[in-house]
Amino acid sequence: MALYAHNEHEIGNWRAVRHTLSRKEYVEQYKRCFPPDEPVEEWDDTNLLYSLRFDLSAAVLIPGSDPREM
């Protein structure tokens, strides 16, 4: 599968509360290594949008998964 996306897509799966990587210090370090794409002020919104792909996949593919409870 080919996909063109911003850097924010790479860490879309980090948003899940169940991941240690969702902590602010990890995200800030990522942003230092890979600066946000334009528009910078929409970085969080773009990342939230990209995280939906991972959340929907988990909801469909993992039996008993309920992302609303996380």
MIDOSE-1310 file (N, C-alpha, C; in nm, 2 decimals, decimal comma, always signed):
residues 70
maly	+0,08/-0,12/+0,00/+0,00/+0,00/+0,00/+0,09/+0,12/+0,00; +0,06/+0,22/-0,08/+0,13/+0,34/-0,09/+0,05/+0,45/-0,02; +0,12/+0,54/+0,05/+0,05/+0,64/+0,13/+0,13/+0,77/+0,13; +0,07/+0,88/+0,10/+0,14/+1,01/+0,11/+0,07/+1,08/+0,23
ahne	+0,15/+1,11/+0,33/+0,10/+1,18/+0,45/+0,21/+1,27/+0,51; +0,16/+1,35/+0,60/+0,26/+1,44/+0,68/+0,33/+1,35/+0,78; +0,43/+1,41/+0,84/+0,50/+1,34/+0,95/+0,41/+1,30/+1,06; +0,30/+1,37/+1,08/+0,21/+1,34/+1,18/+0,14/+1,21/+1,18
heig	+0,14/+1,15/+1,05/+0,08/+1,02/+1,04/+0,17/+0,91/+1,11; +0,30/+0,93/+1,10/+0,39/+0,83/+1,16/+0,36/+0,80/+1,31; +0,32/+0,90/+1,38/+0,29/+0,88/+1,52/+0,14/+0,89/+1,56; +0,06/+0,87/+1,46/-0,09/+0,86/+1,48/-0,13/+0,76/+1,59
nwra	-0,06/+0,65/+1,59/-0,09/+0,54/+1,68/-0,04/+0,57/+1,82; +0,04/+0,67/+1,84/+0,09/+0,71/+1,97/-0,01/+0,78/+2,06; -0,12/+0,83/+1,99/-0,22/+0,90/+2,07/-0,30/+0,82/+2,17; -0,30/+0,69/+2,14/-0,38/+0,60/+2,23/-0,32/+0,61/+2,37
vrht	-0,41/+0,63/+2,47/-0,37/+0,64/+2,61/-0,30/+0,52/+2,66; -0,33/+0,40/+2,60/-0,26/+0,28/+2,64/-0,11/+0,28/+2,61; -0,06/+0,37/+2,52/+0,08/+0,37/+2,49/+0,15/+0,47/+2,57; +0,27/+0,43/+2,62/+0,36/+0,52/+2,69/+0,40/+0,63/+2,60
lsrk	+0,41/+0,60/+2,47/+0,46/+0,71/+2,38/+0,37/+0,82/+2,36; +0,25/+0,81/+2,42/+0,15/+0,93/+2,41/+0,19/+1,04/+2,50; +0,28/+1,01/+2,59/+0,32/+1,12/+2,69/+0,39/+1,24/+2,61; +0,37/+1,36/+2,67/+0,41/+1,48/+2,60/+0,56/+1,48/+2,57
eyve	+0,64/+1,43/+2,66/+0,79/+1,44/+2,63/+0,83/+1,36/+2,51; +0,76/+1,25/+2,48/+0,79/+1,17/+2,36/+0,75/+1,25/+2,24; +0,63/+1,31/+2,24/+0,58/+1,38/+2,12/+0,67/+1,50/+2,10; +0,71/+1,57/+2,20/+0,80/+1,69/+2,18/+0,93/+1,65/+2,13
qykr	+0,99/+1,54/+2,17/+1,12/+1,49/+2,12/+1,10/+1,46/+1,97; +0,99/+1,39/+1,94/+0,97/+1,36/+1,80/+0,96/+1,49/+1,71; +0,89/+1,59/+1,76/+0,88/+1,72/+1,69/+1,02/+1,79/+1,67; +1,11/+1,77/+1,77/+1,24/+1,82/+1,76/+1,32/+1,75/+1,65
cfpp	+1,30/+1,62/+1,64/+1,37/+1,55/+1,53/+1,31/+1,56/+1,39; +1,18/+1,57/+1,39/+1,10/+1,58/+1,27/+1,01/+1,70/+1,28; +1,05/+1,82/+1,24/+0,97/+1,94/+1,26/+0,83/+1,92/+1,19; +0,72/+1,98/+1,25/+0,59/+1,97/+1,20/+0,58/+2,03/+1,06
depv	+0,49/+1,96/+0,98/+0,47/+2,01/+0,84/+0,37/+2,13/+0,85; +0,37/+2,21/+0,75/+0,28/+2,32/+0,74/+0,14/+2,27/+0,72; +0,04/+2,33/+0,77/+0,04/+2,44/+0,87/+0,08/+2,39/+1,01; +0,18/+2,45/+1,06/+0,23/+2,41/+1,19/+0,12/+2,42/+1,30
eewd	+0,04/+2,52/+1,30/-0,06/+2,55/+1,40/-0,17/+2,44/+1,40; -0,17/+2,36/+1,30/-0,28/+2,25/+1,29/-0,22/+2,12/+1,31; -0,09/+2,11/+1,37/-0,03/+1,98/+1,39/-0,11/+1,89/+1,47; -0,16/+1,93/+1,58/-0,24/+1,84/+1,67/-0,36/+1,79/+1,60
dtnl	-0,43/+1,88/+1,53/-0,56/+1,84/+1,46/-0,52/+1,74/+1,35; -0,42/+1,76/+1,28/-0,38/+1,66/+1,17/-0,34/+1,53/+1,23; -0,27/+1,53/+1,34/-0,23/+1,41/+1,41/-0,35/+1,33/+1,46; -0,45/+1,41/+1,51/-0,57/+1,34/+1,56/-0,65/+1,28/+1,44
lysl	-0,65/+1,34/+1,33/-0,72/+1,29/+1,21/-0,65/+1,16/+1,17; -0,51/+1,16/+1,16/-0,44/+1,04/+1,12/-0,45/+0,93/+1,23; -0,47/+0,96/+1,35/-0,49/+0,86/+1,45/-0,62/+0,78/+1,43; -0,71/+0,83/+1,37/-0,84/+0,76/+1,34/-0,81/+0,63/+1,27
rfdl	-0,72/+0,62/+1,18/-0,69/+0,50/+1,10/-0,65/+0,39/+1,20; -0,57/+0,42/+1,29/-0,52/+0,32/+1,39/-0,63/+0,28/+1,48; -0,71/+0,38/+1,53/-0,82/+0,34/+1,62/-0,92/+0,26/+1,55; -0,96/+0,29/+1,43/-1,06/+0,21/+1,36/-1,00/+0,07/+1,33
saav	-0,88/+0,06/+1,29/-0,82/-0,08/+1,27/-0,82/-0,16/+1,40; -0,79/-0,10/+1,51/-0,79/-0,17/+1,64/-0,93/-0,21/+1,67; -1,03/-0,13/+1,65/-1,17/-0,16/+1,68/-1,22/-0,28/+1,59; -1,17/-0,29/+1,47/-1,22/-0,39/+1,38/-1,14/-0,52/+1,39
lipg	-1,01/-0,51/+1,41/-0,92/-0,62/+1,41/-0,89/-0,69/+1,54; -0,91/-0,62/+1,65/-0,88/-0,68/+1,78/-1,01/-0,72/+1,85; -1,03/-0,85/+1,87/-1,16/-0,89/+1,94/-1,17/-0,83/+2,08; -1,29/-0,78/+2,11/-1,31/-0,72/+2,24/-1,26/-0,58/+2,26
sdpr	-1,20/-0,52/+2,15/-1,14/-0,39/+2,16/-1,25/-0,29/+2,16; -1,25/-0,19/+2,26/-1,35/-0,09/+2,26/-1,27/+0,04/+2,29; -1,23/+0,11/+2,18/-1,15/+0,24/+2,20/-1,22/+0,34/+2,28; -1,35/+0,34/+2,29/-1,42/+0,44/+2,37/-1,39/+0,43/+2,52
em	-1,35/+0,31/+2,56/-1,32/+0,29/+2,70/-1,17/+0,33/+2,74; -1,09/+0,35/+2,64/-0,95/+0,38/+2,66/-0,93/+0,53/+2,68
